[in-house]
Structure formats: structure tokens, C-alpha cells
Amino acid sequence: MAKKRVGVLVNTIYSEYAVSFMRGIDRYCAENDSSYILMPLEHGKNSGIYDYHCETLLSFINKNNLDGIVFATATLANNYKSDLPRLVETIKMLPPIPKVSVGYEIEGIPTIKINSNKTMKELVSHLVEKHGCKNFVVMRCDSGNFESLERERCVVETLGEYGITVNPKWILNGNFLFDNAYSSMSNFLKNNKDADFDAVVCLNDSMAMGVMNCLIDNGIKVPGQVKITGFDNVFETTPAELDITTIDQRIEAFAYDSMEMVCSVADGEKVDPLRLTDAKFVVRHSCGCESEPIDNDSKYESSLKRRYDIFRMGGNQLYMLHYFLMETQTPVPLENLYSRLHYSLCLFDISGMALVLYNHSVYFEKNTDFKRPDVARLAMAFFNEKTFERPDITFNPNAKVLPAETLEKMSGGYTLFPIYAECFQYGYIFLRLGRYERIFYQSVLELISKEIVTSIKITGEQTEKNSLKNQNVTLEQYSEKMHRLSFTDEMTGLLNRRGFYEYARRQIAAALEAGRTGLVIYCDMDGLKKINDTYGHDVGDRAIKYEAQILKSVFRSTDISGRLGGDEFAVLACDMKLKDFPRIKRAMAAECDKINSGSLEPFTLSVSVGCAEFTPGRNDIDELLNAADSSQYEDKRAKKEAEKKKKKPWWLR
């Protein structure tokens, strides 16, 4: 079997599932002289506001970059909430390279799947028959998660066979997370003080750990008073007194098998379209059993050693993050950044890295098409601690993710991550992660991304500075220019988000000190996504510029107007009252009508607005913008209702 490079798509790099999954991938690659590129989507209900940039990694999935792709589909489904058809369609629309799905069956794609229903029945039967449990709480993910639904259904049906009914109010949402499960159980205990439950079936191990900690913190003995079970078997190294009775769905073995399967498909071999494996019931301490006799002394010593190892490793990682933050307090231009990055990353046990930067930043909003530039440069790379390269190779990232000679040097596994800040993307970075926790490396990736973006901006400012100096601009003019550049939105000429916040805070403070009040007004275009999808982003940009033009026409020169991002604008108007707001709305509507009747644009411009009044007791700009935004949504909703009514026959209006 020839050496292969496989893409591995997961939801995050730091979830317990992903960590176990990647152990299997690493083992396969080490044994078979293969490599992989890990692509974390980092996009879903628990992600940050700009993590949607990670979805652009999907465009690197093609035969030029990869021999095949493995999807941890069961966890990716969490990112798409209940919209599984969209996930399946996304996978099917990718280029025709060998694909393997893990955890969820997709027609036409070989799938590896665990058969856990039989084992889940065994777990529930164990709690009822061996431990006499009769009153069950179920801790699930939200109702849109297909894995959670399947496991919950099996639990309820099995209990029904024993004549036990689960109270619907005793089915709690823990979102597959420790903290959420802890909070959910805490609220349950507060609201059900007399609840006589003796078992909590958690549909993953993280929630089981959260529930266990909550019960112990509330003086409830586990397993003495309440038995707890989990699912996944991702905490094999947990201290013995917290060992979880669980279901082992063999995550690491599945990952190994998925690599074997996708490589076989890449070699033209036939594989089974569906490979089903039974899960294993693992009995431990949390249900009141012991899987095997444990000597108390050795158990205690082992527990202390594990805790010491966790403390030592965690403290070391926190120290390194502290060091990195201290080092990066003084931003530097790109030329000075590279050696700092090399030293810091080697300190973090990162043994390989490649940094690609676009020649210009790319504006990219959520739910829009991403257009990667045709020109990028490999700015920096290293593959050992002693040396790093500054190749400065220009190439087309749409043809290949890295220059061929660099890609060949990357043995083992690398994680791919976009470099972005807010709605702008600047390039991407490959890192070969080391021995530390994956959540630590997630933090490192995000910090590096911010450091690179800051250096790019400083380099741009220095270029601008040199240009201005070459033109013999006076110091005062230069300072004014620099200040304006840092606070101005390039597209509209209005203040950018940073500039608006800065000036608005000052103006509100000054107005209130003088005993004056005013309005914060929030503006949002109606239907920009439809304009972009129908006519393209160039037309959408023109619509945004028209929106800025309306603000300049309607508001006074003393008012502060800014673009917060996308089609969202805000205005601070001192001395205006709530009674003035209807007049402002009419003036903006009139300006929209003027543009619609006088331009040859294919779209109809419409802007929804909302407002909030600032007063001595209500002067926080974030709070005011949120209130004005909520008011704007009411305006948008009213327009939609009016439009629906208009479309009805006159006798139904």
C-alpha cells in the first residue's frame, strides 16, 4: 500500500471524542508510514461568533491535496444541529475523492458505525436488575441531536419493558458538556427538592462527570444514593474513585479502521459499504460495582499520582500560555514576528509548522461564499527546533494547499487552521501538535492567529507611514492620517466598529456630564443575503455603500455614524428624543425610495432601524446597542408581516 495523505474532519480538536479519535489516526499513520491533515470545523452552537471561518477549510478537500477524507460524522452532526440533510449534502458535494463516514450512515459512502442499542439495553437492565433502580433521570443532549435521540429512545424503551416510566420533566439537557450537565442537574435539584431518584443515565461521559460532581457537591453520595452511567468510555485515566460505568464505542479503534478503509478505497480495493461493530458494556465504580478487585493502597497511590501528573502538566501549560502572552504584549511587524513564533511554538512542543498568508485580506461573512485569492505566499516554515525557513514562495492556494516541496516535508499529522479576525481572513497555518492537552493547543492557535493579524496590520501601517513620509507629509498630517486609518471603515468612509465604540463612549460621557441625553440608533439592511446570492457580492457591496449614503443624508454632521460590520450600522445622536425617532424612520424610508427610483440597481433597498435612549442610568454602549438591535428586529418583523398581508387577497386581509 503506497504512502497516503488523508484529511480528517472533526468538529473540534479538544473534545474528548476528538482526542480519542485522533489517537487512532496517529496510531495508523505511525504503523503505515502515512500522514494526515486535521481540519476542525469549530462551527456550531457552542462556537465563537467568527468560527465560521473554519468552514473554508472544506475547499482544500481535493485530489491535489489529499488521497482521501475521513469524516467523524457523528460529531460533525452536532455542528449542524438538527439539519442533518445539510451535512450529508455538504459531504456529497465535495470533490470525488475516497471518503469514509464514521458514526453516521451516508448512502454511497463507506461507513463505520457502532451498534450500541444492545449494549445500552444491557446497561439499563444492569441498573434495574442488579442495583434495583426504579426512578431514573436521563441527561441527554438537546432534542436536535440524532445520537442523543437514538440513545434516549433505547433507554426509555428498555425501562418500559420493566414497567418503569420516565417522567418527561426528569429528562434533562446537558448538551454533551460537563458544565451544562452540572448546571442542569443543579437546577433540577433546586426545583425538585423531594425528587426520589436513584439513577442518572447520561448519554455521554462528560455529562456523567458533570452530574457526578454536582451530586457530590450537594452532599449526595455516588454510588451510595444515586448510580451514574455514561457513554463513550473517554475517561479511562480518571482517578479510580470517579470511574464511570459506561459504554465503550471503541472510538480509537473506529478511527484506525476508518484510515485503513479510506486508504484501501484509494488503492482501488472494494470495501464493505457498512461495517457494524457491537459496543462494549464497561462496569466500574459509579454504579456501585468494581470491574475487578482493587487494592485500596495501590488505588490511593495511583489516584494521587494521576492527580499530580494532571496538576504538573496543567501548571506547565498555563505557565507557557502566560509566557506567550507576556512576549506578545509588544506587537511587532511580520519581519520580527517569525523568530518569536519559532521559539514559542517549539516551547509548546510543536515540532512542525507552515504559515501561508494571502497577498490581501479577504472579507468573508457567515453564510456567504468564500473566494480564496489566487495568490498566496509561504511566509514561514520549520520542521525541527533548530532551524526555520523564510521561503517566501508564491503559489496558487486554490490549486494546492502548499507548495509541493513543502508538503513533502510534512510527515505525520498536521492541524490546519485559518488565520482570521472578525470578518476578515488573512491566510492559514499548519501545526504539528505535541504532547499537551488539545484545549491548550486550541488556545495557542487562536493566540497565534491574533498575533499574526496584529503584525500584518502593523506592517501595513508602517508601509503607509513610509509612503506618507516619502511624500513629505507634515507630522500633524501624518498623525491625523494614521488616526483616521485606524478608526475608518474602508468601504463606506464612516467610522469602523472600533472607531464608533471609541467616539460613542466619549460622546455619551460628555453629554451626560452636561445633563444631556440622546439616542443610539441601530440600522440593518433588509435582505442583503438575498442580494448577494442573487446578484453577487459586488452588488451587495454597492447596497452597503447606499446604506452608508442614507445615514450621511439623514443625520447631522454632529452625529456619530459607524459601520459595525456587514450591513449593520449604528448612529449616536445627542439631544434627540424618542419622539424624534418616527421622523428619522420616515426620512430614511424616503431616502431609500429616492435611491430605488433613481438608480438602475437590480435590488430594492430597504433598511430596518431601532433605537434606545441613553440616560444617566443607562449609559453602557453595548447594552444600548443590544436594546436598539432588538428594537430594529421589531421593525423588521413588522415589515415582514405587512408584506405577507399585502400578498394576501383583499378579502383575507
N, C-alpha and C positions, 0 to 999 in steps of 0.2 A: 504494500500500500504506500503510495507516494505521500510525501510530506504535504500537509494541508494547513490552510489558514481559514479558520471558521469564525463567523460573527456570532456573538452570544447576546441576546436581547433579554434584559431583565427590567423589572420596574424600578429597583434601586440597587445600589451596591452594598447597602448596610443592613437590610432586613435580615432576620435570622434565616429565612428561607434562602435568600440570595447568597449568604455566606456559605451555607451548606451546599447549595447548588454549585458554587464556584470551586469548592474543594474537589468535587467530582470532575469538573472540567480541567482543573490543574493536574489532577492525577492522570487523566487520559493523555494530556499533552506531554507530560513528563515521560510516560511509558511509550509513546508512539511518535516522538520527535515532531510534534505538531504545535501550532500556535493558535492564538485566538485574539480577537478584538472584542472587548466587552463594551456594550452600548447600553447604558442605563437611561431609560426614558425620563425618569424623575418628573413625571407629569401626571397629576391626578388630584383627588380631593384633598390630600394631605400635603400637597406640594406648595412651593412658593409661587408668588404671582407671576414671575417671569421664567419659571422652569419649563415652560412650553418650548423654549429654545432647544431642549434636548430632543424633541421630535425631529429636528432637522438631521439628526444622525441617521435616520432611516434612508436618506438619499445616498448614503455611502454603501448601501447594500446592492452590490452588482458583481458581475463575474470578474471585473478588473481588480477588485479589492479583496474578494472572498471566494473560497471554493464552496461554501455552504453557510447556512444560518440555522441556529438553534433558538427557538422561542420558548422562554419559560412562560407559556401562555396562561397558565392558571393564575399567576401573579400579575401578569400584564392586564388581565381582565379587570383587576381592581382599579386600574387607572381609567378604564373606560366605563366604570360604574356599571349600570345595567345595560349599556349599549354594546353587547357582545357582537351583534352583527357588524358594527363599525370596525371592531378589532379584527374580525375574520376578513372583512373586505380589505382592510389595510394590508393584512398579511398576503392575501391573494393577489393584490395589485402590485406587489413588489416584483422586481425582475426575475426571470425564470432561472434561478439557481437552486440547488438542492436545499430543501427545507425540512425541518423536523419540529413538531409541536410537542411540548411536554405539559401534560396535565389537562389539556382540553382537546377534544377530537375535532379536527377540521377536515372536511371532505377534500380528497385529492392530495393531502399532505400526510406523510407517515407520522404516526402519533404514538407516544409512550404515555400510558395512563395507569394510575393506581386504582385498584378495585378495593375501596375501603368500606363499602356498605356492610359486608360480612363481619369485618373486624369491629366496626362501630357497634353492631348488634352485640358482639361478644363483650365489648366494654360495658355497655348498658346492662346486659344480663349479669355481668360480674358484680356491678354495684347493687343490683336488686337481690340476686340470689346469695352471694357470699356475705355482703355487708348489710342486707336488709333495708336498703334505702327506699324511701317511698315518696318523699317530697323533693322534687327536682327544680333547680334553677338552671336555665340554659343561657350561656353567654355566647352570642353569635356576632357576626359582622352585620352591616346594615342589610336591609331586605333586597338590595340590588345585586349582591354578590352571589354568583352561581354556586361556588364551592360551599359557602355557608348555608345556602338554601338546601343543597343536597344533604349535607351532614345533619342539619336541623331536622329535616324530614325523616331521616333514618332514626334519629333519637326519639322523636315523638311517636313514630310508628311502633318502634320496639317497646317503648313504655306502654303503649296502648295494648300490646299483646299481653302485658302483665296486669291490665286493668288500671293502669296509672295514667291520669290525665295531667298535662302540664298547664298550669294557669297561664293564660296569654300575658298577664302582667308580670309573670316571672320569666319571660323570655326577654333578655336584656341585650342592648347593643354595645359591643366593646370595640368594634371597628378593627379587630385583629391587632390591637395595640395595648401595651402594658398600661399606660396612663389612662386611656379611655376606659379600659376594663375596671381599673381601680376606682375611677370616678363613678362609673355606672353602678358598681356594687355598693359604693359608699352611699349613693343616693337611694338605692334600694333599701339599705339598712335603715336609713333615716325615715323613709316613708312607709316601711313595713316592720315596725318595731316588734310586732308579735309573730312575724313570719317564722314558722317552724319548718325550716328546710334542712335537709341532711346531706344533700349532694349538689355540686355545681359542675355541670358538664360544659367545659369550654371548648370551642371549636378550633382553637389553636393554642400553642404553648405560651405565647406571650400574654394572652388574656388570662391563662391559668395562673401565671406568675403574678399578674396584677391583682386577680381575685384573691389569691393566697395571701399576698401582702396586706391587702385591705382587711381581710378577716382577722389576721393575726394582730394588726394594729387596733382592731376593735375588740380585742380580747376573746375572739372566737377560736377555739383550738382546731387545728388542722393536723391530722385527720380525725382527732378525737371526737369533735362535734360535727364537723362537715367534711365530707370526702370531696376531693377535687380531681378532675381529669383534664387532660389537654389533647392536642392533636399536632403531629409533625415530628416530634422527637428531635428538637433542635437544641435542647439543653442537656446534652449528655454529661457535660462537665459541671453542672450545677452542684453546689455543696450538698452533701448527702441528705441533710435534714430537710431540704426543699425538693428532693427528687420527685418528678411528676410522673404519675401513671398516665400513659399516653398511647397514641397510635403512631407507629413508625412507618411513614410512607416512603422511606428509602430515597430521600432526596438526592443524596450524594451518588448513589448507585444509578438513579434515573439520569442524572446529568452525564455520568460516564457513558451510559448506554446511548444517550442521545448523540454524543460526539461520535461514538462508534457507528451509529446508524447513519448520520449525515455524511460521514466520510465514505461509508460503503455506497451510498447513493451517488456521491461524487465520482466514485470509481466505476459507476455503471452497474453495480450489483443490485439485485432485487431484494427488497426487504418487506417484512410484513406491514400492511397498511396500519394495523393497530396491534400494539403489544401491551397486554394487560398483565399486571403483577399484583398479587394479593399483598395488602398491608399486614403489619405485624402488631399484635397487642402486646404492649410492654407494661408490666406490672411493677410499680415502685411504691414509694412511701406515702404519697399524697392521698391514696385511697385506704391506707391502713395496712397495706401489705409490704412485704420486702421481697424483692426478686431472688435474693439469696442471703443467707446469714452473714451479718457484718459484725466484725469485732468492734466493740464500742471505742476502744482506744485508737485503733487504726483509722476508724471512721472519723474520729475527732481530729486526729493529726492530719488526715487527708483534707478535711474541711478547712483547717487553719492554713494549710499550705496553699490551697486554691485561693483562699481569700487574700493571702499575702501576695501571690502572683498577680491577682487582679489589681490589688492596691498598687503594687510596684509598677506594673505595666501602664495602668491608668494614670498614675502620677507622672510617669515619664512622658506620656503623650501630652498631658496638659502642660508640662514644662516646655516641650518642643513648640507647642502652639503659642505659648507665652513668648518664647524666644522669637518666633517668626513675626508675631505682632509687634514686638519691640523693634525688630530690624526694619520693618516696613513702615514705621511711624514717619520716616522721612522719605517721601516719594522721590523717585529718580527717573531720568529718561531711560528709554529702552536700552541704549548702549551700556548703561551702568547696571541694568537690571539682570542681565544674563548670568554673570558670575555669581551674583547674590542668589539667584534661583538655583543654580547648580549646587552650591554649598548647602542651601536649606533643604533641598529635595534629597540629597544624599544623606543628610542628617535624619530625615524621615524614613530611611530605609527604602527609598525609591531608587531603583538601580537602572532605570532607563526612561528616556523622555524625548519627545519630539514636539516642537511648537510650530504651528502654522498660523500665519497672520495674513488676512486679506489686505489688498492694497488700499481699500477704503472700507469703512464700517457699512453694515447692511441693516437698514431699518426693517424690522420684522414684527408684526403684530400677531396676536393669537388668532387662530382660525383663518389665517391667510396663507397664500402660497409663498414659500421661501425661495428666493432666487440667489443661489450662491454665485459669487463673481467667478469669471473665467480665469482670473489671475490671482495667485497667492504665492507666498514665499515661505520656504522652510527657514525660519529665523534662527532656530537653535535646536541642538540635539545632543544627547550624551547616552552612552551605553556602559559606562563604568564610573567609578568615583573619581578617578584621577584626571580625566580629560573631558572637555566638552567641545562641540564643534559649533562654528558660526557659518554654516554653509551658504546661507543667503541664496538658495536655489529657487528660481522662479518656475512655477509649473501650473497646470490647469487642474484644480481640485475636483472638477466635475468629471474628469477623465480617470484620475486615480487619486486615492486619498493621500498618498505620499509619493515623492519621487522613488522610482524603483530601487535605486541603490540603498536608500534609507530603509525602505520596507523590508528588504532582505536582511538587514542587520537586526531586526526586531524579532528575536526568538522568545518563546514562551508566550505569556499573556499580557496584553496591554489594555488599559481602560481608556476609552475615548470620551472626551467631554468638550462641549462648546465653550468658547470664551465670549461672554456677553455681559451687558449691563443694561438694565431696563429693556427698552425695545430695540436695542442695537446689538448686532453680533459682529465680532471682530476676527474670528478665526476659531481654531480648535487645538486641543492639546492631547497627546498620548502620554500616559504614565504607566510604568510597570510597578504595581503596588507591592509593598513589602509585608512584614510580619505583623503589623499593628492592626487594630480594630478598623473595620471598614467605615464606621461612622467618623472616625478620626480622619481617614483619607477623604471622605466626602467634604469635611470642613476644610481640609487642605486644598482640595480642588476649587472650592468656592473662594477661598482667600487668594489663591494664585490668580484666579480669573480676575478678581477685583484689582490685584496688584498690577497685572499686565495692562488692564484697561486704563488705570491711572497713569502708567508710564507712557502709554500711547498718547493720552491726552496731553501730558507734559511735553512729550516730544513735538506734538503738533503746535503747542503754544510757543515752544522755543523756535520752531520754524517760522511761525507768524512773527515772533519777536525779531528774529534776524531780518525777515523781509521788511518789517517796518523800519528797522534801524537803517537798512540799506537805502531806504527812500528818504533818509534824513528827517524822519518824523520827530517832533519835539517830544520830550519826556512826558509832558502833560497829555499830549495827544495819544502817545503810546499807552499810558496807563488807562486812559479812558477807553481806548480800543480793546485792551485786554479785559477790562471790567465788563464791557458790553458783550464781548465774545463769550464770556463765562456765564452770562445771565440771559442770553438771547437765543430764541428758537430760530434755527437757520431757515426753515421753510416759510415761516409767516412773518418774521421780524418782530414778533411780540416777545415778551419775557418767556423763558422756558420755565419748567417746573421749579427748579432751584431758585430762579430769579423772582418768580411770583411769590413763593413762600417767604423769601428774604424781605422783599419790599412790603408784602401784605402785613407781616408781623410788625414791622416798624410803623407802618401807617396806622394800624389798629391801635397800637400802644399810644402813639402821639394823639390820635383822635380822642381816645377815652380820657387821656390826661387833660385834654382841653374841654371835656364834658360833652363830646360829640359822639354820635353813633353812625351807623351806616349799614349797607347791605353787602353780603357776599353772594355772588350770582354764579351759578354753575350751568354751563351750556354743553349740549351733546347733540351731534348731528343725528337725524333720523335716517336709518338705512344705509350707513356707509358701507357695511359689509356687502350689501346687495349691489351697490355701485361698483365696488372693487371686483366682485365676482362676475358682474355682467359686462363692465366696460374696461376693466383693468385698473391697476394701481396708479397709473399716471393720471387718469381721470379722477380717481379718488383723491389724489393729492391736490388737484385743482379745486375739488369741492371743499377740502380743508382750508385752502387759501381763501376761498369765498367766505367761509365761516369767519375767518380772521378779519376779512374786509368788513363784514357786517358789524363786528364789535367796534372796529375803528370808527365806523359811521355813526353808530347809535350812542356810544358812550363819550363822555367828556375827556378832554386831554388830561385832566387831573385824576381821572380814574385809572386804576391799575389793571391791565388786561394781560393774561398769560395763557400759554398752551401747556396743559398738564401732561399731555401725551395723546397720540392718536387724534381723535376728533373731539377730545374733551378739553374745554376751555373754562377759565374762571375769571371773574371781574370783581375787584373791590371798589365799591362806590361809596365814599364817605358822604354823610349828610343826606343820603337818600333814605326814605321811609318805606315801610311795607305797602303803604297806599300808592307809592310811585311805581310798584312792580307791574301792575296791569298795563300801564303806559309803556313800560320798557318792552313787554312782550309784544304789544301791538306794533311798536316801532321795529322790532326785529322781524316780525312777520311781514311787515311792509317792505323791508329791505330784501327779504327772501323773494317776495313777489316781484320786486324790481329786477333782481338778478334772473329769475326764471323767465320773465317776459322779454328781457333784453339780451340774453346770451343764447348761443347756439349749442349749449351743452345738452347731452342726451338725458341728463338726470333732472329731477325736480328737487331743488334744495329746500330742506326743512330743518329747523333747529328747535329742540326742546330745551326749556330753561326752568330753573328753580332757584329759590333764594332762601337766605337765612339772615336774620338781623344780628349784628354784633352789638353787645351791650357790656357794661362792667362785669356782669355775672356770667357772660357767655362770650369769651374772647379768644378761645383756642382755635387757631386756623383749621386744624384737622377736623375738629368737631363741627365747625361751621360749614366746611366743605362737604362733610358727610351729610349734614342736615339739608344743605342746598341740593346735593345729589339726589337725596330721597324725594325732595320736592320736584326735581326735574323728572324723576320716574313717574310721578303722578301726572305731570303734563304729558309725558309720552304715552302713558296708559289712556289718558282722556282722548288723545288724538286717534289712537287705535280704535277705541270704542266708537268714536264719531265716524271713522272711516267704515267700520263694519255696518253701522246704522245707515250710512249713505248708500251702501251697496245693496241693502235690502229693498224689496219692492215697497212702494209708498204705502200700501195697505198694511204692511207689517211694522212700519216704523213707529 
